[in-house]
Amino acid sequence: MPRSLTEHFTLDELVASQTATRSGIDNTPGAATLRNLKSLAEVLEEVRTLLGGVSLLISSGYRSPALNTAVGGSAKSAHLLGLAADFTAPKFGTVLQTAKKIAASGIAYDQLIHEYGTWVHIGLAAPGVAPRRQNLSIFKGTGYLPGIIAKPG
């Protein structure tokens, strides 16, 4: 039975990783990370409500250090702390539409990234730290660009 963090999000979906499974990487969060994942799930509930109650398809949540290295994640990634998720909401609209809707909301995120036109990354600030509400987009060959934008060119 899935371990619920909130009404619509489980621990299992926020730690699931095909790379971890294939590579035999332990992706079990510790107690502090588990608390962060609960906060992340609560923000994901806010996103879900904002988007009209549609399901969010989580492609990446918590990453242990070994998993983060295996997938080529940043050494400073909020995924390492259980404070970030990558997702899509296909029943709401495109990734760009989803990211723009979140950016226009009052949701307290630290970083929102429209990544490669393929998924939305939402990252939270660490407990006790004010969220920056930084909006970025990245595409193959561009590096990070300011704002939630369509692919240039």
N, CA, C and O atoms as a GROMACS GRO file, in nm:
protein
  612
    1MET      N    1   0.084  -0.119   0.000
    1MET     CA    2   0.000   0.000   0.000
    1MET      C    3   0.089   0.125   0.000
    1MET      O    4   0.182   0.136   0.079
    2PRO      N    5   0.059   0.218  -0.089
    2PRO     CA    6   0.141   0.340  -0.095
    2PRO      C    7   0.134   0.419   0.036
    2PRO      O    8   0.028   0.429   0.098
    3ARG      N    9   0.246   0.475   0.075
    3ARG     CA   10   0.252   0.555   0.198
    3ARG      C   11   0.217   0.699   0.163
    3ARG      O   12   0.296   0.769   0.099
    4SER      N   13   0.100   0.743   0.204
    4SER     CA   14   0.051   0.876   0.170
    4SER      C   15   0.126   0.984   0.246
    4SER      O   16   0.147   0.975   0.367
    5LEU      N   17   0.165   1.088   0.173
    5LEU     CA   18   0.220   1.209   0.233
    5LEU      C   19   0.109   1.314   0.243
    5LEU      O   20   0.101   1.390   0.340
    6THR      N   21   0.023   1.317   0.140
    6THR     CA   22  -0.092   1.406   0.134
    6THR      C   23  -0.204   1.328   0.065
    6THR      O   24  -0.188   1.210   0.035
    7GLU      N   25  -0.314   1.394   0.039
    7GLU     CA   26  -0.428   1.326  -0.022
    7GLU      C   27  -0.394   1.262  -0.157
    7GLU      O   28  -0.439   1.151  -0.186
    8HIS      N   29  -0.314   1.330  -0.238
    8HIS     CA   30  -0.288   1.282  -0.375
    8HIS      C   31  -0.145   1.240  -0.403
    8HIS      O   32  -0.114   1.197  -0.514
    9PHE      N   33  -0.056   1.251  -0.304
    9PHE     CA   34   0.085   1.219  -0.329
    9PHE      C   35   0.138   1.122  -0.225
    9PHE      O   36   0.114   1.137  -0.105
   10THR      N   37   0.213   1.023  -0.275
   10THR     CA   38   0.270   0.921  -0.187
   10THR      C   39   0.422   0.931  -0.182
   10THR      O   40   0.486   0.985  -0.272
   11LEU      N   41   0.476   0.878  -0.076
   11LEU     CA   42   0.622   0.871  -0.064
   11LEU      C   43   0.678   0.790  -0.180
   11LEU      O   44   0.780   0.828  -0.239
   12ASP      N   45   0.613   0.681  -0.212
   12ASP     CA   46   0.663   0.594  -0.318
   12ASP      C   47   0.680   0.669  -0.451
   12ASP      O   48   0.781   0.650  -0.519
   13GLU      N   49   0.584   0.754  -0.488
   13GLU     CA   50   0.598   0.824  -0.616
   13GLU      C   51   0.703   0.934  -0.611
   13GLU      O   52   0.758   0.971  -0.715
   14LEU      N   53   0.732   0.987  -0.492
   14LEU     CA   54   0.832   1.093  -0.482
   14LEU      C   55   0.974   1.039  -0.464
   14LEU      O   56   1.070   1.117  -0.464
   15VAL      N   57   0.989   0.908  -0.448
   15VAL     CA   58   1.124   0.848  -0.443
   15VAL      C   59   1.147   0.748  -0.556
   15VAL      O   60   1.257   0.696  -0.571
   16ALA      N   61   1.044   0.723  -0.636
   16ALA     CA   62   1.055   0.625  -0.746
   16ALA      C   63   1.161   0.670  -0.847
   16ALA      O   64   1.170   0.788  -0.881
   17SER      N   65   1.240   0.575  -0.894
   17SER     CA   66   1.340   0.604  -0.995
   17SER      C   67   1.374   0.479  -1.072
   17SER      O   68   1.418   0.379  -1.014
   18GLN      N   69   1.353   0.483  -1.203
   18GLN     CA   70   1.391   0.369  -1.287
   18GLN      C   71   1.542   0.350  -1.284
   18GLN      O   72   1.591   0.237  -1.284
   19THR      N   73   1.617   0.461  -1.281
   19THR     CA   74   1.763   0.452  -1.276
   19THR      C   75   1.807   0.383  -1.148
   19THR      O   76   1.895   0.297  -1.152
   20ALA      N   77   1.748   0.420  -1.035
   20ALA     CA   78   1.783   0.358  -0.907
   20ALA      C   79   1.752   0.209  -0.911
   20ALA      O   80   1.832   0.128  -0.865
   21THR      N   81   1.636   0.173  -0.963
   21THR     CA   82   1.597   0.032  -0.970
   21THR      C   83   1.693  -0.046  -1.059
   21THR      O   84   1.741  -0.153  -1.020
   22ARG      N   85   1.721   0.007  -1.179
   22ARG     CA   86   1.811  -0.063  -1.272
   22ARG      C   87   1.952  -0.076  -1.217
   22ARG      O   88   2.019  -0.177  -1.239
   23SER      N   89   1.997   0.027  -1.146
   23SER     CA   90   2.136   0.030  -1.098
   23SER      C   91   2.153  -0.021  -0.955
   23SER      O   92   2.265  -0.025  -0.904
   24GLY      N   93   2.044  -0.060  -0.890
   24GLY     CA   94   2.054  -0.109  -0.753
   24GLY      C   95   2.092   0.000  -0.654
   24GLY      O   96   2.159  -0.027  -0.554
   25ILE      N   97   2.050   0.124  -0.680
   25ILE     CA   98   2.082   0.237  -0.593
   25ILE      C   99   1.974   0.252  -0.487
   25ILE      O  100   1.855   0.256  -0.519
   26ASP      N  101   2.015   0.260  -0.362
   26ASP     CA  102   1.922   0.283  -0.252
   26ASP      C  103   1.879   0.429  -0.255
   26ASP      O  104   1.962   0.519  -0.243
   27ASN      N  105   1.750   0.452  -0.270
   27ASN     CA  106   1.698   0.589  -0.275
   27ASN      C  107   1.603   0.614  -0.158
   27ASN      O  108   1.501   0.682  -0.173
   28THR      N  109   1.638   0.560  -0.043
   28THR     CA  110   1.556   0.576   0.077
   28THR      C  111   1.592   0.706   0.148
   28THR      O  112   1.708   0.728   0.182
   29PRO      N  113   1.493   0.794   0.170
   29PRO     CA  114   1.522   0.921   0.236
   29PRO      C  115   1.536   0.904   0.388
   29PRO      O  116   1.474   0.817   0.448
   30GLY      N  117   1.619   0.990   0.448
   30GLY     CA  118   1.631   0.996   0.592
   30GLY      C  119   1.517   1.078   0.652
   30GLY      O  120   1.431   1.126   0.578
   31ALA      N  121   1.517   1.094   0.783
   31ALA     CA  122   1.409   1.162   0.854
   31ALA      C  123   1.392   1.308   0.810
   31ALA      O  124   1.280   1.353   0.786
   32ALA      N  125   1.502   1.383   0.800
   32ALA     CA  126   1.492   1.524   0.760
   32ALA      C  127   1.440   1.535   0.617
   32ALA      O  128   1.357   1.622   0.587
   33THR      N  129   1.487   1.448   0.530
   33THR     CA  130   1.441   1.449   0.391
   33THR      C  131   1.294   1.411   0.383
   33THR      O  132   1.220   1.466   0.302
   34LEU      N  133   1.253   1.319   0.467
   34LEU     CA  134   1.112   1.279   0.471
   34LEU      C  135   1.023   1.398   0.509
   34LEU      O  136   0.915   1.414   0.452
   35ARG      N  137   1.067   1.480   0.602
   35ARG     CA  138   0.991   1.600   0.639
   35ARG      C  139   0.984   1.696   0.520
   35ARG      O  140   0.880   1.755   0.494
   36ASN      N  141   1.094   1.710   0.449
   36ASN     CA  142   1.095   1.795   0.329
   36ASN      C  143   1.001   1.742   0.222
   36ASN      O  144   0.932   1.819   0.156
   37LEU      N  145   0.998   1.610   0.206
   37LEU     CA  146   0.910   1.550   0.106
   37LEU      C  147   0.763   1.574   0.141
   37LEU      O  148   0.681   1.592   0.051
   38LYS      N  149   0.731   1.575   0.268
   38LYS     CA  150   0.594   1.607   0.312
   38LYS      C  151   0.561   1.751   0.272
   38LYS      O  152   0.452   1.777   0.220
   39SER      N  153   0.654   1.845   0.294
   39SER     CA  154   0.633   1.984   0.254
   39SER      C  155   0.619   1.995   0.102
   39SER      O  156   0.535   2.069   0.052
   40LEU      N  157   0.703   1.921   0.030
   40LEU     CA  158   0.696   1.921  -0.116
   40LEU      C  159   0.560   1.870  -0.163
   40LEU      O  160   0.499   1.928  -0.253
   41ALA      N  161   0.512   1.762  -0.103
   41ALA     CA  162   0.381   1.707  -0.140
   41ALA      C  163   0.270   1.808  -0.113
   41ALA      O  164   0.174   1.817  -0.190
   42GLU      N  165   0.282   1.884  -0.006
   42GLU     CA  166   0.181   1.987   0.025
   42GLU      C  167   0.181   2.097  -0.082
   42GLU      O  168   0.074   2.145  -0.121
   43VAL      N  169   0.299   2.136  -0.130
   43VAL     CA  170   0.306   2.235  -0.238
   43VAL      C  171   0.253   2.175  -0.368
   43VAL      O  172   0.185   2.243  -0.445
   44LEU      N  173   0.282   2.050  -0.393
   44LEU     CA  174   0.229   1.984  -0.512
   44LEU      C  175   0.076   1.978  -0.508
   44LEU      O  176   0.011   1.985  -0.612
   45GLU      N  177   0.020   1.964  -0.389
   45GLU     CA  178  -0.127   1.971  -0.374
   45GLU      C  179  -0.177   2.108  -0.416
   45GLU      O  180  -0.280   2.119  -0.483
   46GLU      N  181  -0.104   2.214  -0.377
   46GLU     CA  182  -0.143   2.350  -0.418
   46GLU      C  183  -0.138   2.364  -0.570
   46GLU      O  184  -0.226   2.423  -0.630
   47VAL      N  185  -0.033   2.308  -0.630
   47VAL     CA  186  -0.020   2.312  -0.776
   47VAL      C  187  -0.136   2.238  -0.841
   47VAL      O  188  -0.196   2.286  -0.937
   48ARG      N  189  -0.167   2.121  -0.788
   48ARG     CA  190  -0.276   2.039  -0.842
   48ARG      C  191  -0.408   2.117  -0.837
   48ARG      O  192  -0.483   2.119  -0.935
   49THR      N  193  -0.435   2.181  -0.724
   49THR     CA  194  -0.557   2.261  -0.710
   49THR      C  195  -0.557   2.377  -0.809
   49THR      O  196  -0.658   2.403  -0.874
   50LEU      N  197  -0.444   2.448  -0.820
   50LEU     CA  198  -0.430   2.560  -0.913
   50LEU      C  199  -0.463   2.517  -1.056
   50LEU      O  200  -0.522   2.593  -1.132
   51LEU      N  201  -0.423   2.396  -1.091
   51LEU     CA  202  -0.441   2.346  -1.228
   51LEU      C  203  -0.577   2.279  -1.248
   51LEU      O  204  -0.598   2.209  -1.347
   52GLY      N  205  -0.668   2.300  -1.155
   52GLY     CA  206  -0.803   2.247  -1.171
   52GLY      C  207  -0.821   2.105  -1.123
   52GLY      O  208  -0.918   2.039  -1.160
   53GLY      N  209  -0.730   2.058  -1.040
   53GLY     CA  210  -0.744   1.924  -0.983
   53GLY      C  211  -0.693   1.812  -1.072
   53GLY      O  212  -0.717   1.695  -1.042
   54VAL      N  213  -0.624   1.845  -1.181
   54VAL     CA  214  -0.571   1.740  -1.268
   54VAL      C  215  -0.453   1.668  -1.202
   54VAL      O  216  -0.386   1.725  -1.116
   55SER      N  217  -0.430   1.547  -1.242
   55SER     CA  218  -0.318   1.470  -1.188
   55SER      C  219  -0.185   1.527  -1.236
   55SER      O  220  -0.171   1.572  -1.349
   56LEU      N  221  -0.088   1.524  -1.146
   56LEU     CA  222   0.049   1.559  -1.180
   56LEU      C  223   0.126   1.429  -1.197
   56LEU      O  224   0.120   1.341  -1.111
   57LEU      N  225   0.198   1.417  -1.306
   57LEU     CA  226   0.279   1.298  -1.331
   57LEU      C  227   0.422   1.330  -1.290
   57LEU      O  228   0.492   1.404  -1.359
   58ILE      N  229   0.464   1.273  -1.177
   58ILE     CA  230   0.596   1.301  -1.122
   58ILE      C  231   0.700   1.214  -1.193
   58ILE      O  232   0.688   1.091  -1.194
   59SER      N  233   0.801   1.278  -1.252
   59SER     CA  234   0.908   1.201  -1.317
   59SER      C  235   1.033   1.194  -1.230
   59SER      O  236   1.116   1.105  -1.248
   60SER      N  237   1.047   1.287  -1.136
   60SER     CA  238   1.161   1.284  -1.046
   60SER      C  239   1.128   1.362  -0.920
   60SER      O  240   1.074   1.473  -0.927
   61GLY      N  241   1.160   1.304  -0.807
   61GLY     CA  242   1.144   1.370  -0.678
   61GLY      C  243   1.277   1.363  -0.605
   61GLY      O  244   1.378   1.416  -0.652
   62TYR      N  245   1.275   1.296  -0.489
   62TYR     CA  246   1.398   1.283  -0.411
   62TYR      C  247   1.502   1.202  -0.488
   62TYR      O  248   1.470   1.102  -0.553
   63ARG      N  249   1.628   1.247  -0.478
   63ARG     CA  250   1.741   1.171  -0.533
   63ARG      C  251   1.849   1.160  -0.426
   63ARG      O  252   1.898   1.261  -0.376
   64SER      N  253   1.885   1.038  -0.392
   64SER     CA  254   1.999   1.018  -0.303
   64SER      C  255   2.124   1.069  -0.374
   64SER      O  256   2.122   1.084  -0.496
   65PRO      N  257   2.233   1.095  -0.301
   65PRO     CA  258   2.355   1.141  -0.368
   65PRO      C  259   2.400   1.048  -0.480
   65PRO      O  260   2.441   1.094  -0.587
   66ALA      N  261   2.393   0.917  -0.458
   66ALA     CA  262   2.435   0.822  -0.562
   66ALA      C  263   2.345   0.831  -0.684
   66ALA      O  264   2.392   0.827  -0.798
   67LEU      N  265   2.215   0.844  -0.662
   67LEU     CA  266   2.121   0.855  -0.773
   67LEU      C  267   2.141   0.987  -0.847
   67LEU      O  268   2.139   0.991  -0.970
   68ASN      N  269   2.160   1.095  -0.772
   68ASN     CA  270   2.181   1.225  -0.835
   68ASN      C  271   2.304   1.223  -0.926
   68ASN      O  272   2.302   1.279  -1.036
   69THR      N  273   2.410   1.158  -0.880
   69THR     CA  274   2.531   1.144  -0.962
   69THR      C  275   2.500   1.060  -1.086
   69THR      O  276   2.544   1.093  -1.196
   70ALA      N  277   2.426   0.952  -1.068
   70ALA     CA  278   2.395   0.861  -1.178
   70ALA      C  279   2.314   0.929  -1.288
   70ALA      O  280   2.330   0.896  -1.406
   71VAL      N  281   2.228   1.023  -1.251
   71VAL     CA  282   2.145   1.090  -1.352
   71VAL      C  283   2.206   1.221  -1.400
   71VAL      O  284   2.147   1.291  -1.481
   72GLY      N  285   2.325   1.255  -1.349
   72GLY     CA  286   2.392   1.377  -1.392
   72GLY      C  287   2.333   1.504  -1.333
   72GLY      O  288   2.342   1.611  -1.393
   73GLY      N  289   2.272   1.493  -1.214
   73GLY     CA  290   2.212   1.609  -1.149
   73GLY      C  291   2.317   1.703  -1.091
   73GLY      O  292   2.431   1.664  -1.068
   74SER      N  293   2.276   1.826  -1.068
   74SER     CA  294   2.364   1.926  -1.008
   74SER      C  295   2.398   1.888  -0.864
   74SER      O  296   2.314   1.833  -0.792
   75ALA      N  297   2.520   1.916  -0.824
   75ALA     CA  298   2.562   1.889  -0.687
   75ALA      C  299   2.486   1.975  -0.587
   75ALA      O  300   2.484   1.945  -0.467
   76LYS      N  301   2.421   2.081  -0.634
   76LYS     CA  302   2.342   2.170  -0.548
   76LYS      C  303   2.192   2.147  -0.564
   76LYS      O  304   2.112   2.226  -0.515
   77SER      N  305   2.154   2.040  -0.631
   77SER     CA  306   2.013   2.014  -0.662
   77SER      C  307   1.926   2.004  -0.537
   77SER      O  308   1.962   1.939  -0.439
   78ALA      N  309   1.811   2.070  -0.544
   78ALA     CA  310   1.712   2.058  -0.435
   78ALA      C  311   1.654   1.917  -0.428
   78ALA      O  312   1.598   1.879  -0.326
   79HIS      N  313   1.668   1.839  -0.535
   79HIS     CA  314   1.623   1.700  -0.532
   79HIS      C  315   1.696   1.622  -0.422
   79HIS      O  316   1.639   1.531  -0.362
   80LEU      N  317   1.822   1.656  -0.397
   80LEU     CA  318   1.902   1.588  -0.295
   80LEU      C  319   1.845   1.603  -0.154
   80LEU      O  320   1.868   1.519  -0.068
   81LEU      N  321   1.770   1.709  -0.133
   81LEU     CA  322   1.712   1.738  -0.002
   81LEU      C  323   1.564   1.701   0.007
   81LEU      O  324   1.501   1.720   0.111
   82GLY      N  325   1.510   1.647  -0.102
   82GLY     CA  326   1.366   1.618  -0.105
   82GLY      C  327   1.283   1.743  -0.119
   82GLY      O  328   1.167   1.747  -0.079
   83LEU      N  329   1.342   1.847  -0.178
   83LEU     CA  330   1.274   1.976  -0.192
   83LEU      C  331   1.241   2.011  -0.336
   83LEU      O  332   1.213   2.127  -0.366
   84ALA      N  333   1.244   1.914  -0.427
   84ALA     CA  334   1.214   1.943  -0.567
   84ALA      C  335   1.146   1.824  -0.633
   84ALA      O  336   1.166   1.709  -0.596
   85ALA      N  337   1.065   1.857  -0.733
   85ALA     CA  338   1.001   1.754  -0.815
   85ALA      C  339   0.996   1.803  -0.959
   85ALA      O  340   0.981   1.923  -0.986
   86ASP      N  341   1.008   1.709  -1.050
   86ASP     CA  342   0.989   1.734  -1.192
   86ASP      C  343   0.858   1.665  -1.230
   86ASP      O  344   0.834   1.552  -1.189
   87PHE      N  345   0.773   1.733  -1.307
   87PHE     CA  346   0.643   1.676  -1.338
   87PHE      C  347   0.585   1.736  -1.465
   87PHE      O  348   0.635   1.835  -1.518
   88THR      N  349   0.479   1.672  -1.512
   88THR     CA  350   0.394   1.725  -1.618
   88THR      C  351   0.250   1.717  -1.570
   88THR      O  352   0.219   1.644  -1.475
   89ALA      N  353   0.164   1.791  -1.636
   89ALA     CA  354   0.020   1.788  -1.607
   89ALA      C  355  -0.054   1.788  -1.741
   89ALA      O  356  -0.119   1.886  -1.776
   90PRO      N  357  -0.043   1.677  -1.816
   90PRO     CA  358  -0.094   1.676  -1.953
   90PRO      C  359  -0.243   1.707  -1.965
   90PRO      O  360  -0.287   1.759  -2.068
   91LYS      N  361  -0.322   1.677  -1.863
   91LYS     CA  362  -0.465   1.708  -1.872
   91LYS      C  363  -0.492   1.856  -1.849
   91LYS      O  364  -0.604   1.903  -1.873
   92PHE      N  365  -0.392   1.932  -1.803
   92PHE     CA  366  -0.406   2.077  -1.790
   92PHE      C  367  -0.365   2.145  -1.919
   92PHE      O  368  -0.437   2.230  -1.971
   93GLY      N  369  -0.247   2.108  -1.971
   93GLY     CA  370  -0.197   2.172  -2.093
   93GLY      C  371  -0.051   2.139  -2.113
   93GLY      O  372   0.001   2.042  -2.058
   94THR      N  373   0.014   2.220  -2.193
   94THR     CA  374   0.155   2.198  -2.223
   94THR      C  375   0.240   2.229  -2.100
   94THR      O  376   0.193   2.287  -2.002
   95VAL      N  377   0.365   2.188  -2.107
   95VAL     CA  378   0.459   2.218  -1.999
   95VAL      C  379   0.474   2.370  -1.984
   95VAL      O  380   0.478   2.420  -1.872
   96LEU      N  381   0.481   2.442  -2.094
   96LEU     CA  382   0.492   2.587  -2.090
   96LEU      C  383   0.368   2.649  -2.024
   96LEU      O  384   0.381   2.737  -1.939
   97GLN      N  385   0.250   2.605  -2.064
   97GLN     CA  386   0.126   2.657  -2.003
   97GLN      C  387   0.122   2.628  -1.853
   97GLN      O  388   0.081   2.712  -1.774
   98THR      N  389   0.165   2.510  -1.815
   98THR     CA  390   0.166   2.470  -1.675
   98THR      C  391   0.261   2.559  -1.595
   98THR      O  392   0.225   2.610  -1.490
   99ALA      N  393   0.382   2.576  -1.646
   99ALA     CA  394   0.481   2.659  -1.576
   99ALA      C  395   0.435   2.804  -1.566
   99ALA      O  396   0.453   2.867  -1.462
  100LYS      N  397   0.376   2.857  -1.672
  100LYS     CA  398   0.327   2.996  -1.669
  100LYS      C  399   0.216   3.013  -1.566
  100LYS      O  400   0.211   3.114  -1.496
  101LYS      N  401   0.128   2.916  -1.556
  101LYS     CA  402   0.018   2.922  -1.459
  101LYS      C  403   0.073   2.924  -1.316
  101LYS      O  404   0.026   3.001  -1.232
  102ILE      N  405   0.172   2.841  -1.289
  102ILE     CA  406   0.232   2.836  -1.155
  102ILE      C  407   0.306   2.967  -1.127
  102ILE      O  408   0.296   3.022  -1.017
  103ALA      N  409   0.380   3.017  -1.225
  103ALA     CA  410   0.455   3.142  -1.207
  103ALA      C  411   0.364   3.259  -1.176
  103ALA      O  412   0.403   3.350  -1.103
  104ALA      N  413   0.242   3.258  -1.229
  104ALA     CA  414   0.147   3.367  -1.207
  104ALA      C  415   0.070   3.351  -1.076
  104ALA      O  416  -0.009   3.438  -1.039
  105SER      N  417   0.092   3.242  -1.006
  105SER     CA  418   0.019   3.215  -0.882
  105SER      C  419   0.094   3.270  -0.761
  105SER      O  420   0.202   3.327  -0.773
  106GLY      N  421   0.035   3.251  -0.646
  106GLY     CA  422   0.098   3.291  -0.521
  106GLY      C  423   0.168   3.176  -0.450
  106GLY      O  424   0.206   3.189  -0.334
  107ILE      N  425   0.188   3.064  -0.519
  107ILE     CA  426   0.252   2.948  -0.458
  107ILE      C  427   0.395   2.983  -0.418
  107ILE      O  428   0.469   3.044  -0.495
  108ALA      N  429   0.433   2.944  -0.297
  108ALA     CA  430   0.565   2.981  -0.241
  108ALA      C  431   0.672   2.880  -0.282
  108ALA      O  432   0.711   2.794  -0.203
  109TYR      N  433   0.719   2.891  -0.404
  109TYR     CA  434   0.829   2.806  -0.451
  109TYR      C  435   0.959   2.887  -0.450
  109TYR      O  436   0.957   3.010  -0.449
  110ASP      N  437   1.069   2.816  -0.449
  110ASP     CA  438   1.200   2.882  -0.456
  110ASP      C  439   1.242   2.897  -0.602
  110ASP      O  440   1.291   3.002  -0.644
  111GLN      N  441   1.222   2.789  -0.679
  111GLN     CA  442   1.266   2.789  -0.818
  111GLN      C  443   1.165   2.714  -0.902
  111GLN      O  444   1.121   2.604  -0.867
  112LEU      N  445   1.130   2.773  -1.014
  112LEU     CA  446   1.041   2.711  -1.111
  112LEU      C  447   1.114   2.713  -1.244
  112LEU      O  448   1.156   2.819  -1.291
  113ILE      N  449   1.129   2.595  -1.305
  113ILE     CA  450   1.205   2.588  -1.430
  113ILE      C  451   1.124   2.514  -1.536
  113ILE      O  452   1.076   2.403  -1.514
  114HIS      N  453   1.110   2.578  -1.652
  114HIS     CA  454   1.053   2.516  -1.770
  114HIS      C  455   1.171   2.446  -1.838
  114HIS      O  456   1.254   2.510  -1.902
  115GLU      N  457   1.178   2.313  -1.824
  115GLU     CA  458   1.296   2.240  -1.868
  115GLU      C  459   1.275   2.166  -2.000
  115GLU      O  460   1.197   2.072  -2.010
  116TYR      N  461   1.347   2.213  -2.101
  116TYR     CA  462   1.356   2.147  -2.231
  116TYR      C  463   1.221   2.129  -2.300
  116TYR      O  464   1.208   2.048  -2.392
  117GLY      N  465   1.119   2.204  -2.256
  117GLY     CA  466   0.986   2.187  -2.313
  117GLY      C  467   0.925   2.053  -2.279
  117GLY      O  468   0.825   2.013  -2.338
  118THR      N  469   0.987   1.982  -2.181
  118THR     CA  470   0.948   1.844  -2.152
  118THR      C  471   0.887   1.827  -2.013
  118THR      O  472   0.799   1.742  -1.995
  119TRP      N  473   0.933   1.904  -1.914
  119TRP     CA  474   0.878   1.894  -1.780
  119TRP      C  475   0.895   2.026  -1.706
  119TRP      O  476   0.969   2.115  -1.748
  120VAL      N  477   0.822   2.036  -1.594
  120VAL     CA  478   0.833   2.151  -1.504
  120VAL      C  479   0.910   2.104  -1.381
  120VAL      O  480   0.882   1.997  -1.326
  121HIS      N  481   1.007   2.184  -1.340
  121HIS     CA  482   1.081   2.159  -1.215
  121HIS      C  483   1.031   2.262  -1.115
  121HIS      O  484   1.031   2.382  -1.142
  122ILE      N  485   0.988   2.214  -0.998
  122ILE     CA  486   0.953   2.306  -0.890
  122ILE      C  487   1.041   2.270  -0.771
  122ILE      O  488   1.047   2.155  -0.729
  123GLY      N  489   1.108   2.370  -0.719
  123GLY     CA  490   1.196   2.352  -0.604
  123GLY      C  491   1.152   2.443  -0.492
  123GLY      O  492   1.111   2.556  -0.515
  124LEU      N  493   1.163   2.393  -0.370
  124LEU     CA  494   1.127   2.470  -0.251
  124LEU      C  495   1.252   2.520  -0.183
  124LEU      O  496   1.360   2.461  -0.197
  125ALA      N  497   1.239   2.627  -0.108
  125ALA     CA  498   1.348   2.677  -0.024
  125ALA      C  499   1.362   2.584   0.096
  125ALA      O  500   1.265   2.520   0.138
  126ALA      N  501   1.481   2.577   0.151
  126ALA     CA  502   1.503   2.499   0.272
  126ALA      C  503   1.418   2.558   0.385
  126ALA      O  504   1.387   2.677   0.384
  127PRO      N  505   1.381   2.474   0.482
  127PRO     CA  506   1.302   2.525   0.594
  127PRO      C  507   1.369   2.647   0.659
  127PRO      O  508   1.489   2.646   0.686
  128GLY      N  509   1.289   2.750   0.683
  128GLY     CA  510   1.341   2.872   0.746
  128GLY      C  511   1.403   2.972   0.650
  128GLY      O  512   1.445   3.079   0.692
  129VAL      N  513   1.411   2.937   0.521
  129VAL     CA  514   1.470   3.026   0.420
  129VAL      C  515   1.358   3.081   0.333
  129VAL      O  516   1.268   3.007   0.292
  130ALA      N  517   1.362   3.211   0.305
  130ALA     CA  518   1.258   3.273   0.222
  130ALA      C  519   1.270   3.225   0.077
  130ALA      O  520   1.380   3.223   0.021
  131PRO      N  521   1.159   3.186   0.016
  131PRO     CA  522   1.164   3.143  -0.125
  131PRO      C  523   1.195   3.260  -0.218
  131PRO      O  524   1.143   3.370  -0.200
  132ARG      N  525   1.279   3.234  -0.318
  132ARG     CA  526   1.320   3.338  -0.414
  132ARG      C  527   1.217   3.362  -0.524
  132ARG      O  528   1.213   3.470  -0.582
  133ARG      N  529   1.135   3.262  -0.552
  133ARG     CA  530   1.040   3.267  -0.666
  133ARG      C  531   1.116   3.298  -0.796
  133ARG      O  532   1.076   3.384  -0.874
  134GLN      N  533   1.224   3.226  -0.816
  134GLN     CA  534   1.305   3.240  -0.936
  134GLN      C  535   1.241   3.161  -1.050
  134GLN      O  536   1.208   3.044  -1.033
  135ASN      N  537   1.224   3.225  -1.165
  135ASN     CA  538   1.165   3.161  -1.283
  135ASN      C  539   1.271   3.151  -1.392
  135ASN      O  540   1.332   3.251  -1.430
  136LEU      N  541   1.291   3.029  -1.442
  136LEU     CA  542   1.392   3.004  -1.544
  136LEU      C  543   1.337   2.910  -1.650
  136LEU      O  544   1.239   2.839  -1.628
  137SER      N  545   1.402   2.911  -1.765
  137SER     CA  546   1.375   2.814  -1.871
  137SER      C  547   1.510   2.766  -1.923
  137SER      O  548   1.608   2.841  -1.922
  138ILE      N  549   1.514   2.642  -1.968
  138ILE     CA  550   1.636   2.588  -2.027
  138ILE      C  551   1.597   2.498  -2.145
  138ILE      O  552   1.498   2.426  -2.141
  139PHE      N  553   1.678   2.506  -2.249
  139PHE     CA  554   1.658   2.425  -2.368
  139PHE      C  555   1.793   2.372  -2.411
  139PHE      O  556   1.896   2.423  -2.369
  140LYS      N  557   1.794   2.270  -2.494
  140LYS     CA  558   1.920   2.214  -2.541
  140LYS      C  559   2.004   2.325  -2.604
  140LYS      O  560   1.962   2.392  -2.699
  141GLY      N  561   2.125   2.342  -2.549
  141GLY     CA  562   2.218   2.437  -2.604
  141GLY      C  563   2.204   2.581  -2.556
  141GLY      O  564   2.280   2.667  -2.599
  142THR      N  565   2.107   2.609  -2.466
  142THR     CA  566   2.087   2.749  -2.425
  142THR      C  567   2.144   2.782  -2.288
  142THR      O  568   2.176   2.898  -2.263
  143GLY      N  569   2.159   2.687  -2.200
  143GLY     CA  570   2.184   2.720  -2.061
  143GLY      C  571   2.056   2.778  -2.003
  143GLY      O  572   1.954   2.785  -2.072
  144TYR      N  573   2.060   2.820  -1.876
  144TYR     CA  574   1.941   2.874  -1.812
  144TYR      C  575   1.914   3.015  -1.862
  144TYR      O  576   2.004   3.097  -1.872
  145LEU      N  577   1.788   3.042  -1.893
  145LEU     CA  578   1.741   3.172  -1.940
  145LEU      C  579   1.642   3.227  -1.839
  145LEU      O  580   1.568   3.149  -1.778
  146PRO      N  581   1.639   3.359  -1.818
  146PRO     CA  582   1.546   3.415  -1.721
  146PRO      C  583   1.401   3.406  -1.771
  146PRO      O  584   1.374   3.425  -1.890
  147GLY      N  585   1.310   3.378  -1.680
  147GLY     CA  586   1.168   3.376  -1.711
  147GLY      C  587   1.119   3.242  -1.759
  147GLY      O  588   1.197   3.152  -1.791
  148ILE      N  589   0.987   3.230  -1.763
  148ILE     CA  590   0.921   3.110  -1.818
  148ILE      C  591   0.887   3.146  -1.961
  148ILE      O  592   0.791   3.219  -1.987
  149ILE      N  593   0.964   3.094  -2.054
  149ILE     CA  594   0.954   3.134  -2.194
  149ILE      C  595   0.948   3.013  -2.286
  149ILE      O  596   0.985   2.902  -2.249
  150ALA      N  597   0.900   3.039  -2.409
  150ALA     CA  598   0.904   2.937  -2.514
  150ALA      C  599   1.047   2.928  -2.568
  150ALA      O  600   1.128   3.019  -2.548
  151LYS      N  601   1.076   2.820  -2.634
  151LYS     CA  602   1.209   2.802  -2.690
  151LYS      C  603   1.242   2.916  -2.787
  151LYS      O  604   1.165   2.943  -2.880
  152PRO      N  605   1.356   2.982  -2.766
  152PRO     CA  606   1.392   3.091  -2.855
  152PRO      C  607   1.421   3.042  -2.997
  152PRO      O  608   1.461   2.928  -3.018
  153GLY      N  609   1.398   3.132  -3.092
  153GLY     CA  610   1.435   3.103  -3.230
  153GLY      C  611   1.322   3.046  -3.305
  153GLY      O  612   1.336   3.016  -3.424
   0.00000   0.00000   0.00000
